[in-house]
């Protein structure tokens, strides 16, 4: 009895302790929150990047001219109209100017009179000069006066002849010829209209005809300032037009402005487009596939590696497991790559998918990304 009683008080605390131990929670495993975040990184590459830009352009006539008369007159014949294909030197307009005919008749009469007076005064001078060979027969002063009259008559004849040549030149202006082969694109007047030089009577400043050369065109393109560094005359460029869907044309660079337009910050470039088959039309727009290639290597990263927080543009460099934001400016983009310019070096590791949620100074676990 005695031993049973003593054993019970000793066992009770042991049983209670075992029950409490069974009910208490097991310790949780160590948390992974303190482990660095894994991020995919790629190396900064160095190389010569090439790209193709889609730039707007316009096709213009290689040559274009508005035809005005040089003299005032009436349109007598106008054998061409809008759409007429003409050859160089072909007569396009014939004018009539009765005043020129009357002027020529007056000049012809003046020439006859001047020649008659010249002959008379010349004969007088020669007679006096012969008589003066005998001393005392003719005064020397009379011979000098006769010589001066003969010289004046000669000058008068020369002046009238020059006026006649000028009148003949004016008469040749009654025919307006094509300065080059092309097509008439506008006809503003008709036979019977009174016309004159630009700003003269009748036309109100409008040309009689407009002529363009369309078997060869100029394709003008405004190349942005950032892409105008390595332009070369002769390089071939592709372009398309709305009038020929599905077709691609080629043309060489022919002329470069060599100076930027201060308003648009671009450089005008012209391509020569052969158009003997009239496959494209003057005046229409074109989309130019402009090739751009650096002449020197630049640093490049995937486009997803460039981020911004509305205040700065940056990439996230990872060095020794710590991130840092590096401010960059971007250049050309091609095939998922973009040029970056900043305090970077080839081979630096940057986060492939950058975001401003990954703060600078964060400890990370870099993992090579594809």
Rosetta blueprint (number, residue, H / E / L):
1 X L
2 X H
3 X H
4 X H
5 X H
6 X H
7 X H
8 X H
9 X H
10 X H
11 X H
12 X H
13 X H
14 X H
15 X H
16 X H
17 X H
18 X H
19 X H
20 X H
21 X H
22 X H
23 X H
24 X L
25 X L
26 X L
27 X L
28 X L
29 X L
30 X L
31 X L
32 X L
33 X L
34 X L
35 X L
36 X L
37 X E
38 X E
39 X E
40 X E
41 X E
42 X E
43 X E
44 X L
45 X E
46 X E
47 X E
48 X L
49 X L
50 X E
51 X E
52 X E
53 X E
54 X E
55 X E
56 X E
57 X E
58 X E
59 X E
60 X E
61 X E
62 X E
63 X E
64 X E
65 X E
66 X E
67 X E
68 X L
69 X L
70 X L
71 X L
72 X L
73 X E
74 X E
75 X E
76 X E
77 X E
78 X L
79 X L
80 X L
81 X L
82 X L
83 X L
84 X L
85 X E
86 X E
87 X L
88 X L
89 X L
90 X L
91 X E
92 X E
93 X E
94 X E
95 X E
96 X E
97 X L
98 X H
99 X H
100 X H
101 X H
102 X H
103 X H
104 X H
105 X H
106 X H
107 X H
108 X H
109 X H
110 X H
111 X H
112 X H
113 X H
114 X H
115 X H
116 X H
117 X H
118 X H
119 X H
120 X H
121 X H
122 X H
123 X H
124 X H
125 X H
126 X H
127 X H
128 X H
129 X H
130 X H
131 X H
132 X L
133 X L
134 X L
135 X L
136 X L
137 X L
138 X L
139 X L
140 X H
141 X H
142 X H
143 X H
144 X H
145 X H
146 X H
147 X H
148 X H
149 X H
150 X H
151 X H
152 X H
153 X H
154 X H
155 X H
156 X H
157 X H
158 X H
159 X H
160 X H
161 X H
162 X H
163 X H
164 X H
165 X H
166 X H
167 X H
168 X H
169 X H
170 X H
171 X H
172 X H
173 X L
174 X L
175 X E
176 X E
177 X E
178 X L
179 X L
180 X L
181 X L
182 X E
183 X E
184 X E
185 X E
186 X E
187 X E
188 X L
189 X L
190 X L
191 X L
192 X L
193 X L
194 X E
195 X E
196 X L
197 X L
198 X L
199 X L
200 X L
201 X L
202 X L
203 X L
204 X L
205 X L
206 X L
207 X L
208 X L
209 X E
210 X E
211 X E
212 X E
213 X E
214 X E
215 X E
216 X E
217 X E
218 X E
219 X E
220 X E
221 X E
222 X E
223 X E
224 X E
225 X H
226 X H
227 X H
228 X L
229 X L
230 X L
231 X L
232 X L
233 X L
234 X L
235 X L
236 X E
237 X E
238 X E
239 X E
240 X E
241 X E
242 X H
243 X H
244 X H
245 X L
246 X L
247 X L
248 X L
249 X E
250 X E
251 X E
252 X E
253 X E
254 X E
255 X E
256 X E
257 X E
258 X E
259 X E
260 X E
261 X E
262 X L
263 X L
264 X L
265 X L
266 X E
267 X E
268 X E
269 X E
270 X E
271 X E
272 X E
273 X E
274 X E
275 X L
276 X L
277 X L
278 X L
279 X L
280 X L
281 X L
282 X L
283 X L
284 X L
285 X E
286 X E
287 X E
288 X E
289 X E
290 X E
291 X E
292 X E
293 X E
294 X L
295 X L
296 X L
297 X L
298 X E
299 X E
300 X E
301 X E
302 X E
303 X H
304 X H
305 X H
306 X L
307 X E
308 X E
309 X L
310 X L
311 X L
312 X L
313 X E
314 X E
315 X E
316 X E
317 X E
318 X E
319 X E
320 X L
321 X L
322 X E
323 X E
324 X E
325 X E
326 X E
327 X E
328 X E
329 X E
330 X E
331 X E
332 X E
333 X E
334 X E
335 X L
336 X L
337 X E
338 X E
339 X E
340 X E
341 X E
342 X E
343 X L
344 X L
345 X L
346 X L
347 X L
348 X L
349 X E
350 X E
351 X E
352 X L
353 X L
354 X L
355 X L
356 X L
357 X L
358 X L
359 X L
360 X L
361 X L
362 X L
363 X E
364 X E
365 X E
366 X E
367 X E
368 X E
369 X L
370 X L
